[in-house]
Amino acid sequence: SGGGTRVAAALHTVAEIRPLGVFSVEASESTQVQGAFNTITLKMLFTATVPVGSRLFVSDIPPNQSPSDTLFLSGSGKSHFSYSTDVLLPGSAFWYESGRTVLMTVVREIPPTQITIQFVLRNNAQAQTYPPLTVYVLDGVIVHGPSSPVVPTFNARTGVVFEHALLVEGTRSVGAVNPILAVFRANGPMPAGTVLHIAGLLGSETNSSAELELFGQQAATFGGRGVWDAAAGTLRLTVSGGSKIT
């Protein structure tokens, strides 16, 4: 009307941002043995297409688990990911140790589907309990997720024990030299300095506190020698420096 000022109405549209990323995640680990290599399996169901350039994070991982910042993936979904867009290496991921995170960059579009990926890191050498992993997708600056934490992993609760041990003697003839065959398999790695005791070897006439020469595929692992205690009937083997039983 008459000399009034006319104000134009402005229309503002707010776009809805919907969570695109991970709809559900199942995680599992291959072992809880302390110091052992642990294969982490992630089954991820995506509710929408994840475009190239998106980044998938797996966080809340214990530190000091890999000597390299490059992890190699396996599983049906590995070809969708690379170390980064700058380093195009399909089937790889970046281990961000200080952030306790595995980072995978999408280099091949992921349709709405379920995929499986696996990567390997090492459990801590000491007993530990960590919270569940968290998996989420980052596309540009928009966080899609995060998803609910998945099952706990890297909880190294089990010490190294022998899953299989066998002793076989070569002869029972009185006064004869008796070659002893020892076959054993542990459930995890035994680093240099680990001491093994083979007990129950009673009745021998071999002098006490003698060093016995070892033979076989793993003899060098123990420095080719074992310490014999006749009174106790025990042979002590020590994993030598620079060696490791895995």
C-alpha positions in Angstrom: 0.0 0.0 0.0 0.8 3.7 -0.3 4.4 4.7 0.7 5.2 1.6 2.7 8.4 -0.4 2.1 7.8 -3.7 0.4 9.9 -6.6 1.8 10.4 -9.7 -0.4 10.1 -13.0 1.5 13.2 -15.2 1.2 12.7 -19.0 1.0 15.4 -21.2 2.6 15.6 -24.8 1.8 17.4 -27.1 4.3 18.6 -30.3 2.7 18.2 -33.4 4.8 21.4 -35.4 5.4 20.7 -39.0 5.9 23.1 -41.5 7.3 24.5 -43.4 4.3 27.3 -45.4 5.7 27.4 -48.7 7.5 24.0 -50.1 8.4 25.4 -53.1 10.3 28.7 -54.6 11.1 29.8 -58.0 12.3 33.3 -58.5 13.5 35.3 -61.5 14.6 38.9 -62.3 15.4 40.9 -65.4 14.8 42.8 -65.7 18.1 43.1 -64.2 21.6 46.6 -65.6 22.1 49.0 -63.0 23.4 51.6 -61.9 20.8 49.9 -63.9 18.0 48.9 -62.5 14.6 45.2 -61.9 14.7 43.0 -61.9 11.6 40.1 -59.5 11.9 37.0 -60.2 9.8 34.4 -57.4 9.1 31.1 -58.2 7.4 29.5 -54.8 6.5 26.1 -54.2 5.1 25.7 -50.8 3.4 22.3 -49.2 3.0 23.3 -46.9 0.1 26.0 -46.5 -2.5 29.3 -45.4 -1.1 31.1 -43.2 -3.7 34.7 -43.2 -4.7 36.8 -41.1 -2.4 34.9 -42.0 0.7 36.9 -43.3 3.6 36.1 -46.1 5.9 37.5 -46.1 9.4 38.0 -48.9 11.9 38.9 -47.3 15.2 39.6 -48.2 18.8 42.4 -50.6 17.9 45.2 -51.2 20.4 48.5 -49.5 19.4 51.8 -51.0 18.3 50.2 -53.8 16.3 52.1 -53.6 13.0 55.7 -52.7 11.9 54.3 -51.1 8.7 51.7 -48.5 7.9 50.4 -50.6 5.0 48.0 -53.4 5.6 46.9 -55.8 2.9 43.3 -56.8 2.8 41.6 -60.0 1.8 37.9 -61.0 1.4 35.2 -60.3 -1.2 35.3 -56.5 -0.7 39.0 -55.9 -0.8 39.1 -54.5 -4.3 36.9 -51.6 -3.3 39.6 -50.1 -1.1 43.1 -48.7 -1.3 45.8 -47.2 0.9 44.8 -43.8 -0.4 43.7 -42.1 -3.6 47.3 -40.8 -4.0 48.7 -44.3 -3.6 46.5 -46.5 -5.7 47.0 -50.0 -4.4 43.7 -51.9 -4.5 43.3 -54.3 -1.6 45.3 -52.3 0.8 44.7 -50.0 3.8 46.5 -47.5 5.9 47.4 -48.3 9.6 47.3 -45.0 11.5 49.0 -46.2 14.7 48.9 -43.0 16.7 45.2 -42.8 16.1 44.7 -46.5 16.6 42.7 -46.6 13.4 42.7 -48.6 10.1 41.8 -46.3 7.2 40.5 -47.6 3.9 39.8 -45.3 0.9 37.1 -46.3 -1.5 38.5 -46.5 -5.0 35.7 -48.5 -6.5 32.1 -47.6 -5.8 30.3 -49.8 -3.2 26.7 -50.5 -4.1 24.1 -51.2 -1.4 25.2 -54.7 -0.4 27.1 -56.7 2.1 30.9 -57.1 1.7 33.6 -58.9 3.8 37.1 -57.7 4.4 39.9 -59.0 6.5 43.2 -57.6 7.8 45.9 -58.9 10.1 47.5 -57.1 13.1 49.3 -58.6 16.1 47.9 -59.0 19.6 49.7 -57.4 22.5 52.2 -59.6 24.2 50.6 -58.9 27.5 47.1 -59.7 28.7 44.7 -56.9 27.8 41.1 -56.0 27.3 40.0 -53.3 24.8 36.6 -51.9 24.0 34.7 -52.9 20.9 35.9 -51.6 17.5 33.9 -48.8 15.9 33.4 -48.7 12.1 32.2 -45.6 10.2 32.3 -44.0 6.8 33.4 -40.4 6.0 32.5 -38.9 2.7 34.0 -35.4 2.3 33.0 -33.6 5.5 29.8 -35.5 6.2 30.0 -38.3 8.7 27.7 -41.2 7.8 27.3 -43.0 11.1 29.1 -43.8 13.2 27.7 -47.3 13.5 27.2 -48.9 16.9 30.4 -50.5 18.2 31.0 -54.1 17.2 32.2 -57.0 19.2 35.4 -56.6 21.3 38.6 -57.7 19.5 42.3 -57.7 20.3 41.5 -58.9 23.8 44.7 -61.0 24.3 43.8 -63.2 27.3 45.4 -66.5 26.4 49.1 -67.3 27.1 51.1 -69.5 24.8 50.5 -73.2 25.4 51.3 -76.4 23.5 48.4 -77.7 21.4 50.4 -80.7 20.4 53.5 -82.4 22.0 55.0 -85.8 21.3 58.2 -87.5 22.4 59.4 -90.7 20.6 62.5 -92.7 21.7 64.6 -94.5 19.1 65.5 -97.6 21.2 64.9 -99.4 24.5 68.0 -101.4 24.4 70.0 -101.3 27.7 73.2 -99.2 27.4 72.4 -98.0 23.8 72.5 -94.4 22.6 68.8 -93.4 22.4 67.8 -90.7 20.0 64.8 -88.8 21.2 62.4 -87.1 18.7 60.4 -84.2 20.1 57.5 -82.8 18.0 55.5 -79.9 19.4 53.2 -77.1 18.2 52.3 -74.0 20.2 49.2 -71.9 19.9 51.2 -68.7 19.5 54.7 -67.2 18.9 57.6 -67.9 21.2 60.2 -65.0 20.8 63.9 -65.2 21.4 64.7 -66.0 25.1 61.7 -68.3 25.6 62.8 -71.3 27.6 61.2 -74.8 27.0 61.6 -77.6 29.4 61.2 -81.3 28.3 60.7 -83.2 31.6 60.3 -86.8 32.6 63.4 -88.1 30.8 64.5 -90.3 33.8 66.9 -93.2 34.0 69.6 -91.9 31.6 73.3 -92.5 32.2 74.2 -89.2 30.4 76.2 -87.0 32.7 74.4 -84.2 34.5 74.7 -80.5 33.4 75.9 -81.6 30.0 75.1 -79.7 26.8 73.4 -82.0 24.3 73.7 -81.4 20.6 70.4 -81.0 18.8 69.4 -82.2 15.3 66.4 -81.6 13.1 64.6 -78.8 11.3 64.4 -76.5 14.4 67.8 -77.3 16.0 69.2 -73.9 15.0 66.3 -72.2 16.6 67.7 -73.3 19.9 71.3 -72.6 19.0 71.9 -76.3 18.3 72.3 -77.1 22.0 70.2 -78.0 25.0 71.1 -78.1 28.7 70.7 -81.6 30.2 70.0 -82.2 33.9 70.1 -85.9 34.6 69.0 -85.7 38.2 65.8 -83.9 37.2 65.4 -85.8 33.9 65.0 -82.4 32.2 66.3 -81.0 28.9 66.2 -77.1 28.8 65.9 -75.5 25.4 66.2 -71.7 24.9 65.0 -69.9 21.7 68.2 -68.3 20.5 68.7 -64.6 19.7 67.4 -63.6 16.2 65.1 -66.6 16.2 61.4 -67.0 16.9 59.0 -69.9 16.8 55.7 -68.9 15.1 
